């Protein structure tokens, strides 16, 4: 059965991946070098790696069900499901292992509504969510670390350490909002009751807020992928989606 959407038609690539055809080709090349197209036992894939890559991206981008998505690529519902389970984890962004001496990072947590109650719990938005700690480079806005997802009611202080983000960052200077007390991160000055902050502290807080807003901008771009607004994937699926979307976000920025 012929599909409607195919990577051989460049006009489909940008709306479903956010990548130019050139960057999409680069992503496919990286996946191929990482073993995504290695011949495996059993029935071969019915569509080429380029179309399988586009299918995974289209699923994350649109959050269509398998029943809706599969006919668009000319595959069965079960085949679409297998493609996402097999290829989705290979999109994963690899955390940066070393940072230059003067690197400044920014961390913040974001909630992703997640239907799998085994990994999610009710959070401050009254929905079952997972908490994801995301670290970006303050200069380039590239995502450098995405922590393991934790239940959405976990506060950012605990999530910072338990997600593995703290260990991945090491001793690099990291900026955070006021929700990370006692972590050693660079936070804004807090005003004590009945006191006013001196001018220099207010100026520092203003500068801190402007720089820290960059991570919010990254979240806004990442959440144009509808899978991060209502994730139906089970288990580690939400983590794979976050890592894959972060990798494509970086590809766009790095060019």
RANORFEN-V693331 format. One line per field, one symbol per residue. phi: phi as a letter, one per 30 degrees, with the letter a starting at -180 (. if undefined). Layout:
# RANORFEN-V693331
phi = ???
This chain:
# RANORFEN-V693331
phi = .dddcbddcedddddcbicdedddddddddddddjdcddcdjddddbdeedddddddddddchddedddeddcibdedddddddddcedddedcddcbbdecdccbbacbccebddddccadbdcicdbcccdccbdddciddcbbdddbedddddeddedddjdddddicddbcbdddbdiciddcddcddeibcddeddddddddeddddddddddedddddddddcadcdchdedddddddddddedddddi
